[in-house]
Amino acid sequence: MCISARRVTVAILTGTISMVICFANLILVAPAAGQQPEAKNPHRRLSLDCAACHTTQGWHVISFDHSTTDFPLQGSHASERLHCQSCHDLADFSTASRACGSCHEDVHQGKLGTACENCHEETQWTSLNSLKIHANTTFPLTGSHVQLDCQACHVSEIENEFSFLKTTCGDCHQQTFVNANTEVHQVVEANMACEHCHTTSGWTPAFFDHSQTAFTLDGAHVGLNCAACHSSGYAGTPTECAGCHLNLYQATTNPNHIGANFPTTCESCHNTRTWRRTSWDHDGQFFPIFSGEHKGKWSACADCHVDANNFAVFECIVCHEHRQDKMDRKHREVSGYVYLSTACLNCHPNGKGD
């Protein structure tokens, strides 16, 4: 039905009221009998059935199961406030991309690549997991580095542009090294290998790895303060025992090391566990005094070595209650018998009476 008019007069029982209705070539098209108006479909390309997304509860109530696709919604993507058209073009759902950059602005201007998931989480875009980020680099964060803000190390970077930095301690801590101004720093200044003494947990206390030197610490040396050996400096420290223990060598009287002309190769008798308990193998090399019949029968080296200036001299006779006339009679049938300590040793090398 088509109507084109300028004025319509409507008669009412109580009188006549003039109402002016202006039509600008309005065309009213009435639907055919029994036919509903056809809704416009916003999806030009979509192979899914309407029931896959819409329900009878309301046309705008969407119930699509995104887990059936290759991009399950998680974190902030699963929020009820996130509408389909936030990521999709309703005219063609297939144009949506799984790449983060297709929806999120790349503030790094492409300088960090396109793998946004290496740094960002789906729960919150601006929450960066620095541990996870650095675990994928050549510099995993440990110790005090874990708590640092990104800009603490990337100080010269333009905001949001994090290029790879050098990973040696000196690249960030050069000034700390200079301010310390210790003698040991002056010695190792050439290599700046801070990790030999320090850890990422803190600059102090320092733990120098002595195994990296020609003198590995063991025994009683392990617990010593550095200055105990390096009192004269860190350069040119001797590694032979006498370099630190010469005073003990000179002061020892039991036995008298100087008088006996003992060599200063202390390791021949002593070990690093304790200075007093020696490892001198008297039993194996000379005569059993720590085992057999002589065990516990003496208290000092001088009991047998009566000449403090010559330990090659020893006496057996002065320790035992021997009478020469008795020994002479007892040994009268022994060929080559002589009443001398050296002769005793020749016949009794194990200290036994028979």
C-alpha positions as CSV (number, residue, x, y, z in Angstrom):
1,M,0.0,0.0,0.0
2,C,1.5,3.4,-1.0
3,I,0.4,6.7,0.5
4,S,1.5,10.2,-0.7
5,A,-0.3,13.1,1.0
6,R,0.3,16.5,2.4
7,R,-2.6,16.8,4.9
8,V,-5.1,14.5,6.6
9,T,-8.1,15.7,8.6
10,V,-9.4,13.4,11.3
11,A,-12.9,13.7,12.6
12,I,-13.5,13.0,16.3
13,L,-16.9,12.7,18.1
14,T,-16.3,15.7,20.2
15,G,-15.2,17.9,17.4
16,T,-12.8,18.2,14.6
17,I,-9.0,18.2,15.2
18,S,-6.6,18.9,12.4
19,M,-3.4,16.9,12.6
20,V,-0.8,17.5,10.0
21,I,1.4,14.6,9.1
22,C,4.2,15.2,6.7
23,F,5.5,12.4,4.6
24,A,8.6,12.8,2.5
25,N,7.7,10.3,-0.2
26,L,7.4,7.6,2.6
27,I,6.8,4.1,1.2
28,L,5.3,1.5,3.6
29,V,5.7,-2.1,2.5
30,A,3.4,-4.6,4.2
31,P,4.6,-8.2,4.5
32,A,2.6,-10.8,2.8
33,A,-0.1,-12.5,4.9
34,G,1.5,-15.0,7.4
35,Q,5.1,-14.0,6.6
36,Q,7.6,-12.7,9.4
37,P,10.1,-9.9,8.6
38,E,13.4,-11.4,7.6
39,A,16.4,-10.6,10.0
40,K,19.6,-9.4,8.4
41,N,22.5,-12.0,8.9
42,P,25.7,-10.2,10.1
43,H,27.9,-13.2,9.1
44,R,28.8,-13.3,5.5
45,R,31.1,-16.3,5.8
46,L,30.3,-18.7,8.6
47,S,29.8,-22.4,8.2
48,L,28.5,-23.1,11.7
49,D,24.9,-23.7,12.6
50,C,23.3,-20.8,14.4
51,A,22.8,-23.0,17.5
52,A,26.6,-23.4,17.9
53,C,26.6,-19.8,19.3
54,H,23.1,-18.6,19.9
55,T,20.5,-20.0,22.4
56,T,16.7,-19.7,22.8
57,Q,17.3,-17.6,25.9
58,G,18.1,-14.6,23.7
59,W,19.7,-14.0,20.4
60,H,22.6,-12.0,22.0
61,V,23.4,-14.7,24.6
62,I,26.5,-16.3,23.1
63,S,27.4,-19.8,24.2
64,F,30.2,-20.8,21.8
65,D,32.7,-23.3,23.2
66,H,36.1,-21.8,22.2
67,S,38.0,-24.9,23.5
68,T,36.8,-26.7,20.4
69,T,39.2,-24.4,18.4
70,D,43.0,-24.2,18.3
71,F,42.9,-21.2,20.6
72,P,41.2,-22.0,23.9
73,L,40.4,-18.9,25.9
74,Q,42.4,-18.6,29.1
75,G,43.2,-15.8,31.6
76,S,41.9,-12.4,30.5
77,H,40.8,-13.9,27.2
78,A,38.1,-15.8,29.1
79,S,36.6,-12.7,30.7
80,E,32.8,-12.3,30.2
81,R,33.5,-8.7,29.3
82,L,35.4,-9.7,26.2
83,H,33.0,-9.8,23.3
84,C,33.5,-11.8,20.1
85,Q,34.0,-8.7,18.0
86,S,37.0,-7.7,20.3
87,C,39.0,-10.2,18.3
88,H,36.8,-11.2,15.4
89,D,35.3,-9.5,12.3
90,L,31.7,-10.6,12.6
91,A,31.4,-10.7,8.8
92,D,34.2,-13.3,8.6
93,F,35.3,-15.1,11.8
94,S,38.2,-16.8,9.9
95,T,40.2,-13.6,9.7
96,A,41.1,-13.8,13.4
97,S,44.8,-14.5,14.0
98,R,46.4,-16.4,16.9
99,A,49.3,-14.0,16.9
100,C,49.4,-11.6,19.9
101,G,50.3,-8.7,17.6
102,S,47.1,-9.0,15.7
103,C,45.1,-7.7,18.7
104,H,47.8,-6.1,20.9
105,E,49.9,-3.1,20.0
106,D,53.6,-4.0,20.0
107,V,55.2,-1.2,22.1
108,H,58.6,-2.8,21.4
109,Q,58.3,-1.8,17.7
110,G,59.2,-5.3,16.6
111,K,62.7,-5.2,18.1
112,L,62.0,-8.2,20.5
113,G,60.4,-10.4,17.9
114,T,56.8,-11.7,17.8
115,A,56.9,-14.3,20.5
116,C,55.0,-12.2,23.1
117,E,54.3,-15.2,25.2
118,N,58.0,-15.3,26.2
119,C,57.5,-12.3,28.4
120,H,53.7,-11.8,28.8
121,E,51.0,-13.8,30.5
122,E,47.4,-14.2,29.4
123,T,46.3,-13.3,32.9
124,Q,47.6,-9.7,32.7
125,W,49.4,-8.2,29.8
126,T,51.4,-5.7,31.8
127,S,52.6,-8.2,34.5
128,L,56.0,-9.4,33.4
129,N,57.5,-12.6,34.8
130,S,61.2,-11.6,34.7
131,L,62.3,-15.1,35.9
132,K,60.6,-16.8,33.0
133,I,61.9,-14.2,30.6
134,H,65.5,-14.5,31.7
135,A,65.3,-18.3,31.9
136,N,65.2,-18.2,28.1
137,T,68.4,-16.1,27.9
138,T,72.1,-16.7,28.6
139,F,71.6,-14.8,31.9
140,P,69.1,-16.5,34.3
141,L,68.2,-14.4,37.3
142,T,69.3,-15.6,40.7
143,G,69.9,-14.2,44.1
144,S,69.4,-10.4,44.5
145,H,68.9,-10.1,40.7
146,V,65.4,-11.7,41.1
147,Q,63.9,-8.6,42.9
148,L,65.2,-6.0,40.5
149,D,63.1,-4.0,38.1
150,C,63.9,-4.4,34.4
151,Q,65.1,-0.8,34.1
152,A,67.7,-1.4,37.0
153,C,69.9,-3.2,34.5
154,H,68.5,-1.9,31.2
155,V,69.2,1.7,32.2
156,S,70.3,3.0,28.9
157,E,67.4,1.5,27.0
158,I,64.5,3.4,25.5
159,E,61.4,2.4,27.5
160,N,60.0,-1.0,26.5
161,E,63.0,-1.7,24.2
162,F,65.1,-4.4,26.0
163,S,68.1,-5.4,23.8
164,F,70.6,-8.0,25.0
165,L,73.1,-6.7,27.5
166,K,76.6,-8.0,28.4
167,T,76.5,-10.6,31.2
168,T,79.8,-10.0,33.0
169,C,79.6,-8.5,36.6
170,G,81.9,-5.6,35.6
171,D,79.4,-4.4,33.0
172,C,77.0,-3.3,35.8
173,H,79.2,-3.3,38.9
174,Q,82.4,-1.5,37.7
175,Q,81.9,1.3,40.1
176,T,81.4,-1.0,43.1
177,F,84.7,-2.7,42.3
178,V,86.5,0.7,42.1
179,N,84.9,1.9,45.4
180,A,86.0,-1.2,47.3
181,N,89.6,-0.3,46.7
182,T,91.0,-3.4,48.5
183,E,94.4,-4.9,47.8
184,V,92.9,-8.1,46.5
185,H,90.9,-6.1,43.9
186,Q,94.1,-4.4,42.8
187,V,95.7,-7.9,42.2
188,V,92.7,-9.3,40.2
189,E,91.9,-6.0,38.4
190,A,93.1,-7.4,35.1
191,N,90.3,-10.0,34.8
192,M,87.4,-8.6,36.9
193,A,86.1,-12.1,37.5
194,C,83.9,-11.1,40.4
195,E,82.2,-14.5,40.5
196,H,85.4,-16.1,41.8
197,C,84.8,-14.4,45.2
198,H,81.2,-13.1,45.1
199,T,77.7,-14.6,44.5
200,T,74.5,-13.0,43.3
201,S,73.1,-13.3,46.8
202,G,75.2,-10.4,48.0
203,W,78.6,-8.8,47.7
204,T,79.5,-9.9,51.2
205,P,80.7,-12.2,52.5
206,A,83.1,-13.0,49.7
207,F,84.2,-16.6,49.0
208,F,87.3,-17.0,46.9
209,D,87.6,-20.3,45.1
210,H,91.2,-21.2,46.0
211,S,91.0,-24.3,43.9
212,Q,91.4,-22.1,40.9
213,T,94.9,-21.3,42.1
214,A,98.1,-23.4,42.4
215,F,97.4,-23.9,46.1
216,T,94.1,-25.7,46.9
217,L,93.0,-25.2,50.5
218,D,92.3,-28.3,52.5
219,G,92.5,-29.4,56.2
220,A,93.1,-26.6,58.7
221,H,93.7,-24.1,55.9
222,V,90.0,-24.1,54.9
223,G,88.8,-22.1,57.9
224,L,91.5,-19.4,57.8
225,N,91.0,-15.8,57.2
226,C,92.7,-14.5,54.0
227,A,95.0,-12.2,56.0
228,A,96.4,-15.2,57.9
229,C,98.4,-16.2,54.8
230,H,98.3,-12.9,52.8
231,S,99.4,-10.6,55.6
232,S,102.1,-9.2,53.2
233,G,99.8,-9.0,50.3
234,Y,98.1,-11.2,47.7
235,A,100.8,-11.3,45.1
236,G,103.7,-13.6,45.4
237,T,102.4,-15.6,48.4
238,P,104.6,-18.7,48.9
239,T,103.1,-22.1,48.6
240,E,105.7,-24.2,50.5
241,C,105.1,-24.9,54.2
242,A,108.1,-23.1,55.4
243,G,106.9,-19.9,53.8
244,C,104.3,-19.6,56.6
245,H,105.5,-22.1,59.2
246,L,109.2,-21.5,59.4
247,N,108.9,-20.1,62.9
248,L,107.4,-23.4,64.1
249,Y,110.2,-25.3,62.5
250,Q,112.8,-23.2,64.3
251,A,111.0,-23.3,67.7
252,T,110.5,-27.1,67.7
253,T,112.7,-28.9,70.3
254,N,111.2,-32.3,70.3
255,P,112.9,-33.1,68.2
256,N,115.2,-30.1,67.5
257,H,114.6,-29.6,63.8
258,I,117.5,-27.2,63.3
259,G,119.9,-29.2,65.4
260,A,119.0,-32.4,63.6
261,N,119.4,-30.6,60.3
262,F,115.9,-31.6,59.2
263,P,114.9,-30.3,55.8
264,T,112.2,-27.7,55.5
265,T,110.0,-30.0,53.4
266,C,107.5,-30.1,56.2
267,E,105.0,-32.2,54.2
268,S,107.4,-35.2,54.7
269,C,106.2,-35.5,58.3
270,H,103.3,-33.1,58.7
271,N,99.8,-32.8,57.0
272,T,97.4,-29.9,56.7
273,R,94.9,-31.4,59.2
274,T,97.0,-30.7,62.3
275,W,100.6,-29.6,62.8
276,R,101.4,-31.6,65.9
277,R,100.3,-35.1,64.7
278,T,102.8,-36.1,62.1
279,S,102.6,-38.7,59.4
280,W,106.2,-39.7,59.9
281,D,106.4,-43.4,59.0
282,H,109.0,-44.5,61.6
283,D,107.7,-48.0,61.7
284,G,107.8,-48.7,58.0
285,Q,111.1,-46.9,57.2
286,F,113.2,-47.5,60.3
287,F,112.0,-49.2,63.5
288,P,108.6,-50.0,65.0
289,I,108.0,-47.6,67.8
290,F,104.2,-47.1,67.3
291,S,103.5,-50.8,67.2
292,G,104.9,-54.0,68.6
293,E,106.8,-54.3,71.8
294,H,108.0,-50.7,71.8
295,K,104.5,-49.1,71.5
296,G,103.9,-46.8,74.5
297,K,107.4,-47.5,75.9
298,W,108.7,-44.0,75.0
299,S,107.5,-40.4,75.4
300,A,109.9,-38.3,73.4
301,C,112.2,-38.7,70.4
302,A,115.2,-38.0,72.7
303,D,114.5,-41.2,74.6
304,C,116.3,-43.1,71.8
305,H,117.9,-40.3,69.8
306,V,120.3,-39.0,72.4
307,D,122.1,-36.6,70.1
308,A,119.7,-33.8,69.2
309,N,122.1,-32.7,66.5
310,N,122.2,-36.0,64.7
311,F,119.2,-38.2,64.5
312,A,121.2,-40.9,62.7
313,V,122.5,-41.7,66.2
314,F,120.3,-43.8,68.4
315,E,120.7,-45.9,71.5
316,C,119.0,-49.1,72.5
317,I,121.1,-49.9,75.5
318,V,120.3,-46.8,77.5
319,C,116.5,-47.7,77.4
320,H,116.9,-51.3,78.5
321,E,118.2,-52.6,81.8
322,H,121.0,-54.5,80.2
323,R,124.4,-55.3,81.8
324,Q,127.1,-55.9,79.3
325,D,128.5,-58.9,81.1
326,K,125.1,-60.5,81.0
327,M,124.6,-59.7,77.3
328,D,128.1,-60.9,76.6
329,R,127.4,-64.3,78.1
330,K,124.0,-64.5,76.4
331,H,125.4,-63.8,73.0
332,R,128.8,-65.7,73.3
333,E,127.7,-68.1,70.6
334,V,126.4,-65.4,68.3
335,S,128.8,-64.7,65.5
336,G,129.7,-61.0,65.1
337,Y,128.2,-60.0,68.4
338,V,129.1,-56.5,69.6
339,Y,127.7,-54.7,72.6
340,L,126.5,-51.7,70.5
341,S,123.1,-50.3,69.7
342,T,123.7,-50.5,66.0
343,A,124.4,-54.2,66.4
344,C,121.2,-54.6,68.3
345,L,119.2,-53.2,65.4
346,N,121.0,-55.4,62.9
347,C,119.9,-58.5,64.8
348,H,116.5,-57.2,66.1
349,P,115.1,-55.1,63.3
350,N,111.6,-55.6,64.6
351,G,112.4,-55.0,68.2
352,K,111.6,-58.5,69.3
353,G,113.8,-60.3,71.8
354,D,114.3,-63.5,69.9
